[in-house]
Amino acid sequence: MIKKIKYWLNKYKHQPYDYSRRLGYDIKILIGLVFCYVFFMIIYSNLKKLNEIYLWVFPLGGTLLIIIGVLFIAYILGLIGELVNWLKRQRRWIRYTLIIILFFLIFQIYQDKETIFNPITNIYNNSSIMNIFPLNITNGNAQNNTKTFKEVFSNYHEINTFELEKEIHYLVNQERINNGLKALSYDEKLSDIARDHSVDMTTNNFFSHDNLRGQGPTDRASAKGYRCHKNYGNYYIEGIAENIYQNNLYNSITYINSIPIHDWNNQSEIAESTVQGWMSSSGHRQNILTPTYDSEGIGIAISSDDKVYITQDFC
């Protein structure tokens, strides 16, 4: 054994270029594989957006994935070639022994892949390293929801609930104007009442116009000292009308090696899908297009499971 070590050291001393060249090539292969994996994750998680861009007739996302796939295969073949050359340089009995051990290891990993890989993925998913790059969702006055390192490479969009409220208000007024109606003014007090109801729904996990104390929109407004009374001579209107909607921060989740990749919605997509959802429902549409309403308030809260609760109150 000592003679063998001396032999290798002596060989390295007299042929340093061959050794350094071989080591440099191996390192290059490993670095290439790491970069292929990272770029694959980035492109795959943003595939929908990238495929909206075309290189002549080829979608950008799919084209990049094919290129990375070819590079990945080339690096794997290079790694296999290095392993084969290394085995060839060993003595026959060492070579055969290593081949048998390698075959046994591959077979064992295949048989016990759940036992072997689950602890690794669990450590990866639960490790504190996931919080190195936190991403926060601004949720009005409510607490922030922190996204982890697993989602850094996804098409995540930070949502500001106050800005989302104003965007929904704008789209609602566009619908009214398109139908020949006057735009609604934005009532901050009514928005506070609506926001409290959205926060209540996220906190207590329910979705209804009536809260868990049995209070409807008008009761909740009255409890805050807000009264909506309109006298039209022959008749009068008393009370608050309300639309509610439950949206989501993402449309779908794809799991790659137990890592969730989200198809996140941006702020405008959430606003547009909410208003279109209301306009597609006769009762909600009627509230939005009621001529006698002249003000509205919108309040939004985001739950810990990424649901977006939206309350719209009219007066």
C-alpha positions in Angstrom: 0.0 0.0 0.0 2.8 2.4 0.9 4.6 1.5 -2.3 1.5 2.3 -4.2 1.1 5.7 -2.6 4.8 6.5 -3.3 4.3 5.4 -6.9 1.4 7.8 -7.4 3.2 10.7 -5.7 6.2 10.1 -7.8 4.1 9.9 -11.0 2.4 13.2 -10.0 5.8 14.8 -9.4 7.0 13.9 -12.9 3.7 14.4 -14.7 2.0 17.4 -13.0 0.5 18.7 -16.3 -1.5 15.5 -16.9 -2.8 15.4 -13.4 -3.8 19.1 -13.3 -5.4 18.9 -16.7 -7.4 15.9 -15.7 -8.4 17.5 -12.4 -9.3 20.8 -14.2 -11.5 18.9 -16.6 -13.3 17.1 -13.8 -14.0 20.3 -12.0 -15.3 21.9 -15.2 -17.7 19.0 -15.7 -19.1 19.4 -12.1 -19.4 23.2 -12.4 -21.2 22.7 -15.7 -23.7 20.2 -14.2 -24.4 22.7 -11.3 -25.0 25.6 -13.7 -27.3 23.4 -15.9 -29.4 22.5 -12.9 -29.7 26.1 -11.7 -30.6 27.5 -15.1 -33.0 24.6 -15.7 -34.9 25.5 -12.5 -35.0 29.2 -13.4 -36.2 28.6 -16.9 -38.7 25.9 -16.0 -40.3 28.0 -13.3 -40.7 30.9 -15.7 -41.6 28.8 -18.7 -45.0 30.3 -19.2 -43.6 33.8 -19.5 -40.6 32.9 -21.6 -42.7 31.0 -24.1 -44.5 34.2 -24.8 -41.3 35.3 -26.5 -40.4 33.8 -29.9 -37.1 33.3 -31.7 -38.4 33.2 -35.2 -41.0 30.4 -34.8 -39.5 28.8 -31.7 -40.7 29.7 -28.2 -37.8 31.0 -26.1 -38.5 28.9 -23.0 -38.7 25.5 -24.8 -35.7 26.4 -26.9 -33.5 27.2 -23.8 -34.6 24.0 -22.1 -33.5 21.9 -25.1 -30.2 23.7 -25.2 -29.6 23.1 -21.5 -30.8 19.5 -21.9 -28.2 18.9 -24.6 -25.4 20.5 -22.5 -26.5 18.4 -19.5 -26.2 15.2 -21.5 -22.8 16.2 -22.8 -21.5 16.8 -19.3 -22.9 13.5 -18.0 -21.3 11.6 -20.9 -18.0 13.4 -20.1 -18.3 12.4 -16.4 -19.0 8.8 -17.4 -16.0 8.9 -19.8 -13.7 10.1 -17.0 -15.0 7.3 -14.7 -14.4 4.7 -17.4 -10.8 6.0 -18.1 -10.1 6.0 -14.4 -11.2 2.4 -14.0 -9.1 1.4 -17.0 -6.0 2.8 -15.3 -6.5 0.6 -12.3 -5.2 -3.0 -11.9 -7.5 -5.7 -13.2 -8.6 -7.0 -9.7 -9.2 -3.4 -8.5 -11.1 -2.6 -11.6 -13.4 -5.6 -11.3 -14.0 -5.0 -7.6 -14.9 -1.3 -8.2 -17.3 -2.2 -11.0 -19.0 -4.8 -8.7 -19.3 -2.3 -5.9 -20.6 0.4 -8.2 -23.2 -1.9 -9.6 -24.3 -3.0 -6.1 -24.6 0.7 -5.0 -26.7 1.6 -8.0 -28.9 -1.4 -7.5 -29.3 -0.6 -3.8 -30.1 3.0 -4.4 -32.8 2.0 -6.9 -34.3 -0.5 -4.5 -34.3 1.9 -1.5 -34.7 5.3 -3.3 -37.5 6.4 -1.0 -35.4 5.6 2.1 -32.3 7.1 0.8 -33.6 10.3 -0.8 -36.5 11.3 1.5 -34.3 12.3 4.4 -32.2 14.4 2.0 -35.3 16.2 0.6 -36.7 16.6 4.1 -33.5 18.3 5.3 -33.5 20.5 2.3 -37.2 21.5 2.7 -37.0 22.2 6.4 -33.5 23.6 6.8 -32.9 27.1 8.0 -30.9 27.7 4.8 -34.3 28.1 3.1 -34.7 31.5 4.9 -31.4 33.0 3.6 -33.4 34.9 0.9 -36.8 35.7 2.4 -39.5 37.2 0.2 -42.3 39.1 1.9 -45.9 39.7 0.8 -47.0 43.1 2.1 -50.4 42.4 3.6 -51.7 45.8 4.7 -51.9 46.0 8.5 -51.8 42.3 8.8 -48.7 40.2 9.4 -46.3 39.4 6.5 -46.1 36.0 4.9 -42.5 34.9 4.3 -41.7 32.8 1.2 -38.6 30.6 1.3 -35.4 30.0 -0.8 -37.3 27.3 -2.7 -39.4 30.0 -4.4 -36.5 32.4 -5.2 -36.3 31.0 -8.7 -40.0 31.2 -9.4 -42.0 33.9 -11.1 -43.0 35.4 -7.7 -44.6 38.8 -7.6 -44.8 40.9 -4.4 -48.3 41.9 -3.7 -49.2 45.2 -1.9 -52.8 44.9 -0.7 -53.4 48.6 -0.6 -52.3 49.0 -4.2 -54.4 46.0 -5.2 -57.5 47.6 -3.6 -57.1 50.7 -5.6 -56.5 48.7 -8.8 -59.7 46.8 -8.3 -61.5 50.0 -7.6 -60.3 51.4 -10.9 -61.4 48.3 -12.9 -64.8 48.4 -11.2 -65.3 52.0 -12.3 -64.2 51.1 -15.8 -67.1 48.6 -15.9 -69.5 51.2 -14.7 -68.4 53.8 -17.2 -68.6 51.2 -20.0 -72.2 50.6 -19.0 -73.0 54.3 -19.0 -72.9 54.8 -15.2 -71.1 57.4 -13.0 -67.8 56.3 -11.4 -67.9 55.4 -7.7 -65.9 57.5 -5.3 -63.4 55.7 -3.0 -64.6 55.8 0.7 -61.7 55.2 3.1 -64.0 54.5 6.1 -66.0 52.0 4.0 -62.6 50.4 3.0 -61.6 50.0 6.6 -64.9 48.2 7.3 -64.4 45.9 4.3 -60.7 45.3 5.2 -61.7 44.3 8.7 -64.1 41.7 7.3 -61.4 40.3 5.0 -58.9 40.0 7.8 -61.6 38.3 9.9 -62.2 35.7 7.2 -58.5 35.0 6.9 -58.0 34.7 10.6 -61.0 32.6 11.4 -61.1 30.6 8.1 -64.6 31.3 6.8 -66.0 32.8 3.6 -69.4 34.5 4.1 -71.1 37.9 4.2 -72.0 37.2 7.8 -69.2 36.9 10.3 -69.0 34.3 13.1 -71.1 36.6 15.4 -73.9 36.7 12.8 -73.2 40.3 11.7 -73.9 41.2 8.1 -72.4 44.1 6.2 -74.8 46.7 7.6 -74.4 45.4 11.1 -70.6 45.5 10.8 -70.7 49.1 9.4 -73.1 50.2 12.2 -70.7 48.8 14.8 -68.0 51.0 13.4 -70.3 54.1 13.5 -70.9 54.1 9.7 -74.4 54.6 8.4 -75.5 54.5 4.8 -78.9 56.3 4.3 -80.2 57.8 1.1 -83.5 59.6 0.7 -85.0 59.9 -2.8 -88.3 61.5 -1.8 -90.7 58.7 -2.5 -88.3 56.1 -1.1 -85.1 55.8 0.7 -82.2 53.3 0.9 -80.7 52.1 4.1 -77.8 49.7 4.5 -74.6 48.4 2.9 -74.4 46.2 -0.1 -71.5 43.8 -0.4 -69.5 41.6 -2.8 -66.9 39.2 -1.6 -64.4 37.1 -3.6 -61.7 34.5 -2.8 -58.7 34.6 -5.1 -55.3 33.0 -5.0 -51.7 34.2 -5.2 -50.9 31.3 -7.6 -52.8 29.2 -10.2 -50.9 25.9 -9.8 -47.9 24.2 -8.1 -45.5 21.9 -9.8 -43.3 19.7 -7.6 -39.7 18.9 -8.7 -37.8 16.6 -6.3 -40.3 17.6 -3.6 -39.6 21.3 -4.3 -42.8 23.4 -5.0 -42.6 25.6 -8.0 -45.5 28.0 -8.0 -47.2 29.6 -11.0 -47.7 33.0 -9.3 -50.2 35.6 -10.3 -49.1 39.2 -10.4 -51.1 42.1 -9.0 -52.9 43.0 -12.2 -53.9 39.4 -12.9 -55.5 39.1 -9.4 -57.3 42.4 -9.9 -58.6 41.5 -13.3 -59.7 38.0 -12.4 -61.5 39.3 -9.3 -63.6 41.9 -11.2 -64.3 39.5 -14.1 -65.5 37.0 -11.5 -67.9 39.4 -10.1 -69.1 40.6 -13.5 -69.8 37.0 -14.5 -72.1 36.5 -11.5 -75.5 38.1 -11.8 -75.9 39.2 -8.2 -72.4 40.7 -7.9 -72.7 42.3 -11.3 -76.0 43.9 -10.2 -74.2 45.5 -7.2 -71.4 46.9 -9.3 -73.9 48.4 -11.9 -76.5 49.7 -9.4 -77.0 53.4 -10.4 -77.9 54.6 -6.9 -74.6 53.7 -5.4 -72.0 56.5 -5.5 -69.2 55.2 -3.3 -67.4 52.0 -2.4 -64.7 50.6 -0.2 -62.5 47.7 -0.9 -60.5 45.7 1.7 -58.1 42.9 1.1 -56.2 40.4 3.3 -54.0 37.5 2.4 -54.1 34.2 4.4 -51.2 32.1 5.4 -52.1 29.5 2.7 -51.9 32.2 0.0 -55.6 32.8 -0.5 -56.6 36.4 -1.2 -59.8 37.5 0.5 -61.5 40.6 -1.1 -64.4 42.5 0.3 -66.2 45.2 -1.6 -68.8 47.4 0.2 -71.2 49.8 -1.5 -73.1 52.9 -0.3 
